[in-house]
Amino acid sequence: MGKNLVLRRVVELGALFLIGDGVMGLIKPRWHSLLWHFGPELAKAVTEELAAHPKTARAVYLAEVAAGIALASTQTPEVD
């Protein structure tokens, strides 16, 4: 049970990150995109594009929130 519990916590933490990051991106897409402007050139190019196109960025961040919610819902036990 211990190993299963650790895995469930890691998955829930991932879902929490996706949801939180997505919501932050929905609120301020340009600022949030530029916050992550570091690393390999491909990552920098993606963040620049998201910063330049806030409507597209919001769509990406909304998809991120949806993915986080879907992931979290797989971890929800049937019985409280």
Backbone torsions as a table, in degrees:
resi	resn	phi	psi	omega
1	MET	NA	-33.3	-178.2
2	GLY	-60.5	-42.7	-179.3
3	LYS	-66.5	-41.1	178.3
4	ASN	-63.3	-39.4	179.9
5	LEU	-66.3	-40.4	177.8
6	VAL	-63.1	-45.3	179.2
7	LEU	-61.4	-43.3	179.0
8	ARG	-63.0	-37.2	178.3
9	ARG	-67.5	-39.8	179.0
10	VAL	-65.1	-43.5	178.8
11	VAL	-63.9	-42.0	178.7
12	GLU	-65.3	-37.4	177.1
13	LEU	-63.6	-40.9	176.3
14	GLY	-61.9	-42.8	178.0
15	ALA	-63.2	-41.6	178.6
16	LEU	-61.1	-43.0	178.5
17	PHE	-63.4	-46.4	-179.2
18	LEU	-60.1	-45.4	-178.7
19	ILE	-65.3	-48.3	-178.7
20	GLY	-63.7	-44.7	179.5
21	ASP	-64.1	-41.1	179.3
22	GLY	-64.0	-42.0	179.1
23	VAL	-64.9	-42.8	177.4
24	MET	-60.1	-39.8	178.0
25	GLY	-67.2	-33.9	177.6
26	LEU	-67.9	-36.1	-177.7
27	ILE	-70.7	-49.9	-177.9
28	LYS	-137.0	80.4	-173.0
29	PRO	-62.8	-41.2	-178.2
30	ARG	-67.5	-50.2	-178.8
31	TRP	-61.2	-44.9	-177.5
32	HIS	-66.7	-39.1	178.3
33	SER	-63.5	-44.4	-179.4
34	LEU	-70.1	-23.8	176.0
35	LEU	-59.7	-33.1	-178.1
36	TRP	-97.8	20.8	-178.3
37	HIS	-83.0	80.3	176.4
38	PHE	-159.2	171.6	176.2
39	GLY	94.4	-152.8	-177.6
40	PRO	-62.1	159.0	-177.9
41	GLU	-58.2	-37.0	179.4
42	LEU	-62.3	-43.4	178.5
43	ALA	-63.6	-41.7	178.6
44	LYS	-64.1	-40.7	179.8
45	ALA	-63.7	-40.0	179.0
46	VAL	-65.0	-45.3	-179.3
47	THR	-65.6	-35.3	176.7
48	GLU	-64.4	-42.6	178.8
49	GLU	-64.5	-42.8	178.5
50	LEU	-64.0	-39.2	178.8
51	ALA	-66.9	-33.9	-178.5
52	ALA	-78.0	-21.6	-176.4
53	HIS	-128.3	81.1	-174.5
54	PRO	-62.0	-32.2	178.9
55	LYS	-67.5	-41.8	176.4
56	THR	-65.3	-41.2	178.9
57	ALA	-60.6	-42.1	179.5
58	ARG	-63.3	-37.3	177.3
59	ALA	-64.2	-41.9	178.3
60	VAL	-64.3	-44.9	-179.0
61	TYR	-67.6	-34.2	175.8
62	LEU	-65.5	-40.4	176.2
63	ALA	-63.3	-36.3	177.6
64	GLU	-64.0	-42.5	177.1
65	VAL	-62.7	-44.9	179.6
66	ALA	-61.4	-40.6	178.1
67	ALA	-64.9	-40.4	178.0
68	GLY	-64.1	-40.9	178.4
69	ILE	-66.3	-42.5	178.3
70	ALA	-62.0	-42.8	178.9
71	LEU	-64.5	-43.5	179.5
72	ALA	-64.2	-36.6	-178.1
73	SER	-68.6	-22.9	176.2
74	THR	-74.2	-17.5	-177.8
75	GLN	-97.9	-5.1	-177.4
76	THR	-78.6	122.2	178.3
77	PRO	-68.6	150.8	-179.5
78	GLU	-68.9	-29.9	-178.2
79	VAL	-113.3	130.6	178.5
80	ASP	-74.2	NA	NA
